[in-house]
Amino acid sequence: MRAFFDKAVPGIFVLLWSTGFIGSKLGAPHIEPFVFLTIRFALVLPVMLALAIVLRAHWPRRGSEWAHCFAAGVLIHGVYLGGIFYAIDNGMPAGISALFLGLQPLLTALLAGPVLGEKVAPRHWLGLAVGAIGLLLVVGPRIGGDTSGLSMVNVLACLAAAAGIAVGTIYQKRFVVGIDLIPGTLLQYFGALALVMPLSTLEDWQIAWTGELIIAMTWLVLVLSIGAVLLLMVLIKRGSASRVSSLFYLAPVATAVEGYLLFGETLSLVQVVGAALVVGALLIIRERRIGTRRTPA
């Protein structure tokens, strides 16, 4: 059972993570971006606290451990989601946003060597390159001709999002993996909330509590912010940061398929070929375990 679970976790994570784009698409028209994230993260806290109490989780004992969880949350949840939501709310086409976020696996692989001592083999770089090409083919047709939202501010927000989750993944692997999963993730959301809540005060807090928004918020809180994120923390703990980050190439592929099934969006032959390249890239990367060198604690 344990072996089956270990093999299934990456696929389950990608499937759940990809639905975040669908949930955001449903909820975004009815609420401002940082208000959306503030409410979302605030709703996660009592659920995570209840899980920690029921499971009798062990809380971090040192202040430095609390600080590391807090900082990881700022990067992985606050900077990443804040950058994406801000850019898309200000007109950045979703396809172009996905291309910028495709930099994340490459950034993580570049940082994993010097920071974590991970040896990124040539086959891994090949897989990342093939995955980047596949991602371009998948999201390229979604870009369209409207580039009015391609402003410098939006570009910087997307780059910050990609850098946030890349650095956050490295930081999580370096400083947080020894901390109990539930309390560690709970503290991460305090860090994320500390970033997005002040930004939400710059917005009007005009919310239309439609059925779509309620469904989207419920899904994003329970399935994404709790289910998918806990799986991500497990993956980071058990595998190399660079290999885990390569899974993010699959999220836009899964989203494209979900958009086709749920919203009738087109799925061209070019996108299918791109999806096949992404899957092939992951097979290249996961064919052989990337070794790691011990780094001082």
C-alpha positions as CSV (number, residue, x, y, z in Angstrom):
1,M,0.0,0.0,0.0
2,R,2.8,2.4,0.9
3,A,4.5,1.8,-2.5
4,F,1.3,2.4,-4.4
5,F,0.7,5.6,-2.4
6,D,4.2,6.8,-3.2
7,K,3.7,6.2,-6.9
8,A,0.2,7.8,-6.9
9,V,1.1,11.0,-5.0
10,P,2.7,12.9,-7.9
11,G,-0.3,12.2,-10.2
12,I,-2.8,13.1,-7.6
13,F,-0.9,16.3,-6.8
14,V,-0.8,17.4,-10.4
15,L,-4.5,16.7,-10.9
16,L,-5.5,18.7,-7.8
17,W,-3.0,21.5,-8.4
18,S,-4.2,22.0,-12.0
19,T,-7.8,22.6,-10.8
20,G,-6.6,25.7,-9.0
21,F,-6.7,27.5,-12.4
22,I,-10.3,26.3,-12.9
23,G,-11.3,27.5,-9.4
24,S,-9.7,30.8,-9.9
25,K,-11.4,31.3,-13.2
26,L,-14.8,30.7,-11.5
27,G,-14.2,33.0,-8.6
28,A,-12.1,35.8,-10.0
29,P,-15.0,37.8,-11.6
30,H,-16.7,38.2,-8.3
31,I,-13.9,39.3,-6.0
32,E,-10.7,41.3,-6.0
33,P,-7.4,39.3,-6.0
34,F,-5.9,40.0,-2.7
35,V,-9.3,40.0,-0.9
36,F,-9.8,36.5,-2.5
37,L,-6.4,35.3,-1.2
38,T,-6.9,36.9,2.3
39,I,-10.3,35.1,2.8
40,R,-8.9,31.9,1.3
41,F,-5.9,31.7,3.6
42,A,-8.0,32.8,6.7
43,L,-10.4,30.0,6.1
44,V,-7.6,27.5,5.8
45,L,-6.3,28.3,9.3
46,P,-9.1,26.8,11.5
47,V,-9.3,23.7,9.3
48,M,-5.5,23.1,9.6
49,L,-5.6,23.9,13.4
50,A,-8.4,21.3,13.9
51,L,-6.3,18.7,11.9
52,A,-3.3,19.4,14.1
53,I,-5.3,19.0,17.3
54,V,-7.1,15.8,16.1
55,L,-3.8,14.2,14.9
56,R,-1.9,15.4,18.0
57,A,0.8,16.9,15.8
58,H,4.1,18.0,17.2
59,W,4.6,21.7,17.1
60,P,8.0,23.3,16.4
61,R,9.9,23.9,19.6
62,R,12.4,26.6,18.5
63,G,11.5,30.1,17.3
64,S,13.8,29.6,14.3
65,E,11.6,26.7,13.1
66,W,8.5,28.9,13.4
67,A,10.3,31.6,11.4
68,H,11.4,29.2,8.7
69,C,7.8,27.9,8.2
70,F,6.5,31.5,8.2
71,A,9.1,32.5,5.5
72,A,8.4,29.5,3.4
73,G,4.7,30.4,3.4
74,V,5.4,34.0,2.3
75,L,7.2,32.6,-0.7
76,I,5.3,29.5,-1.7
77,H,1.8,30.8,-1.1
78,G,2.0,34.6,-0.7
79,V,4.4,35.7,-3.4
80,Y,3.4,32.9,-5.9
81,L,-0.4,33.2,-5.7
82,G,-0.3,36.9,-5.1
83,G,1.8,37.5,-8.3
84,I,-0.5,35.3,-10.4
85,F,-3.7,36.7,-9.1
86,Y,-2.5,40.3,-9.4
87,A,-1.3,39.9,-13.0
88,I,-4.4,38.1,-14.3
89,D,-6.7,40.5,-12.5
90,N,-4.9,43.4,-14.3
91,G,-5.4,41.9,-17.8
92,M,-2.4,39.5,-18.3
93,P,-3.5,36.7,-20.6
94,A,-3.6,33.4,-18.8
95,G,-1.5,31.7,-21.5
96,I,1.3,34.2,-21.2
97,S,1.1,33.9,-17.4
98,A,1.5,30.2,-17.7
99,L,4.6,30.7,-19.9
100,F,6.3,32.8,-17.2
101,L,5.4,30.3,-14.5
102,G,7.0,27.6,-16.7
103,L,10.3,29.2,-15.7
104,Q,9.8,27.8,-12.2
105,P,11.3,24.3,-12.8
106,L,14.3,25.7,-14.5
107,L,14.9,28.2,-11.7
108,T,14.5,25.5,-9.1
109,A,17.0,23.3,-10.9
110,L,19.5,26.1,-11.1
111,L,19.2,26.8,-7.4
112,A,19.1,23.2,-6.2
113,G,22.8,22.6,-7.0
114,P,24.5,25.4,-5.1
115,V,21.9,25.7,-2.3
116,L,21.0,22.0,-1.6
117,G,23.9,20.2,-3.1
118,E,21.6,18.3,-5.6
119,K,23.4,16.9,-8.6
120,V,21.3,17.7,-11.6
121,A,22.3,15.3,-14.3
122,P,22.4,16.1,-18.0
123,R,19.3,13.9,-18.6
124,H,17.5,16.1,-16.2
125,W,18.4,19.3,-18.1
126,L,17.3,17.6,-21.3
127,G,14.0,16.7,-19.7
128,L,13.5,20.3,-18.5
129,A,14.2,21.7,-22.0
130,V,11.8,19.2,-23.6
131,G,9.2,20.1,-21.0
132,A,9.6,23.8,-21.7
133,I,9.0,23.2,-25.4
134,G,6.0,21.1,-24.6
135,L,4.6,23.8,-22.3
136,L,5.0,26.4,-25.0
137,L,3.0,24.2,-27.4
138,V,0.3,23.6,-24.9
139,V,-0.3,27.2,-23.8
140,G,0.8,29.0,-27.0
141,P,-2.7,28.7,-28.7
142,R,-4.3,30.2,-25.6
143,I,-2.3,33.4,-25.8
144,G,-4.2,34.8,-28.8
145,G,-3.7,38.2,-30.2
146,D,-4.6,40.4,-27.2
147,T,-1.5,41.5,-25.5
148,S,-2.9,44.7,-23.9
149,G,-2.3,43.3,-20.4
150,L,1.4,42.6,-21.2
151,S,2.6,45.5,-19.1
152,M,5.9,45.7,-17.3
153,V,4.1,45.5,-13.9
154,N,2.3,42.4,-14.9
155,V,5.5,40.8,-16.3
156,L,7.3,41.6,-13.0
157,A,4.4,40.1,-11.0
158,C,4.6,36.9,-13.0
159,L,8.4,36.7,-12.7
160,A,8.0,37.3,-8.9
161,A,5.4,34.4,-8.8
162,A,7.8,32.0,-10.6
163,A,10.7,33.1,-8.4
164,G,8.6,32.9,-5.3
165,I,7.6,29.3,-5.6
166,A,11.1,28.3,-6.9
167,V,12.9,29.9,-4.0
168,G,10.2,28.7,-1.7
169,T,10.6,25.1,-2.8
170,I,14.3,25.3,-2.2
171,Y,13.8,27.0,1.2
172,Q,11.2,24.4,2.2
173,K,13.6,21.6,1.3
174,R,16.5,23.2,3.1
175,F,14.9,24.4,6.4
176,V,11.4,23.0,6.9
177,V,11.3,19.3,6.0
178,G,12.1,18.1,9.5
179,I,9.0,19.9,10.9
180,D,5.7,18.1,11.4
181,L,3.7,18.4,8.3
182,I,0.4,19.9,9.6
183,P,1.7,22.5,12.0
184,G,4.4,23.5,9.5
185,T,1.9,24.1,6.8
186,L,-0.4,25.9,9.2
187,L,2.4,28.3,10.1
188,Q,3.1,28.8,6.3
189,Y,-0.4,30.2,5.9
190,F,0.2,32.7,8.7
191,G,3.2,33.9,6.6
192,A,1.1,34.0,3.4
193,L,-1.7,35.9,5.2
194,A,0.8,38.4,6.6
195,L,1.7,39.3,3.0
196,V,-1.6,39.4,1.3
197,M,-3.8,40.9,4.0
198,P,-2.1,44.3,4.0
199,L,-2.3,44.4,0.2
200,S,-6.0,43.6,0.4
201,T,-6.5,46.9,2.3
202,L,-5.6,48.7,-0.9
203,E,-8.7,47.1,-2.6
204,D,-12.4,47.9,-2.1
205,W,-13.5,44.6,-0.6
206,Q,-16.5,44.5,-2.9
207,I,-17.6,40.9,-3.0
208,A,-20.4,39.3,-4.9
209,W,-21.2,36.1,-3.0
210,T,-22.5,34.2,-6.0
211,G,-22.8,30.4,-6.2
212,E,-19.8,30.3,-8.4
213,L,-17.6,32.2,-5.9
214,I,-18.8,30.0,-3.0
215,I,-18.0,26.8,-4.9
216,A,-14.6,28.2,-6.0
217,M,-13.7,29.3,-2.5
218,T,-14.7,26.0,-1.0
219,W,-12.8,24.0,-3.6
220,L,-9.6,26.2,-3.4
221,V,-9.6,26.1,0.4
222,L,-10.2,22.4,1.0
223,V,-8.8,20.8,-2.2
224,L,-6.0,23.2,-3.2
225,S,-4.8,25.0,-0.1
226,I,-5.1,21.9,2.1
227,G,-5.1,18.7,0.0
228,A,-2.7,19.7,-2.8
229,V,-0.4,21.7,-0.7
230,L,0.0,18.9,1.9
231,L,0.9,16.6,-1.0
232,L,3.4,19.1,-2.3
233,M,5.0,19.2,1.1
234,V,5.2,15.4,1.2
235,L,6.8,15.4,-2.3
236,I,9.4,18.0,-1.3
237,K,10.3,16.1,1.8
238,R,10.7,12.8,0.0
239,G,12.3,13.9,-3.3
240,S,14.8,16.3,-4.7
241,A,13.5,19.9,-5.2
242,S,14.5,19.9,-8.9
243,R,12.5,16.7,-9.6
244,V,9.5,17.8,-7.7
245,S,9.4,21.2,-9.5
246,S,9.3,19.4,-12.9
247,L,5.8,18.2,-12.0
248,F,4.6,21.8,-12.4
249,Y,5.1,21.4,-16.2
250,L,2.1,19.0,-16.1
251,A,-0.3,21.4,-14.4
252,P,-1.1,23.6,-17.5
253,V,-1.5,20.4,-19.5
254,A,-4.0,19.0,-17.1
255,T,-5.7,22.5,-17.0
256,A,-6.0,22.5,-20.8
257,V,-7.7,19.1,-20.7
258,E,-10.0,20.2,-17.9
259,G,-10.9,23.4,-19.8
260,Y,-11.8,21.2,-22.8
261,L,-14.0,18.9,-20.7
262,L,-15.6,21.6,-18.5
263,F,-15.8,24.7,-20.5
264,G,-15.7,23.5,-24.1
265,E,-12.3,25.1,-24.7
266,T,-10.4,24.0,-27.8
267,L,-7.7,21.4,-27.6
268,S,-5.7,21.4,-30.9
269,L,-3.4,18.8,-32.3
270,V,-0.4,21.1,-31.4
271,Q,-1.5,21.1,-27.8
272,V,-1.8,17.4,-27.8
273,V,1.7,17.1,-29.2
274,G,2.9,19.5,-26.5
275,A,1.2,17.5,-23.8
276,A,3.0,14.4,-25.1
277,L,6.3,16.2,-24.9
278,V,5.7,17.3,-21.3
279,V,4.9,13.7,-20.3
280,G,8.0,12.4,-22.2
281,A,10.1,15.1,-20.4
282,L,8.9,13.8,-17.0
283,L,9.7,10.3,-18.0
284,I,13.2,11.4,-18.9
285,I,13.6,13.2,-15.6
286,R,12.1,10.5,-13.4
287,E,13.9,7.6,-15.2
288,R,16.8,7.7,-12.7
289,R,17.0,9.2,-9.2
290,I,19.0,12.3,-9.1
291,G,21.6,12.0,-6.4
292,T,22.1,14.5,-3.5
293,R,25.0,15.5,-1.4
294,R,24.6,16.1,2.3
295,T,24.6,19.8,3.2
296,P,25.2,21.1,6.8
297,A,22.1,21.7,8.8
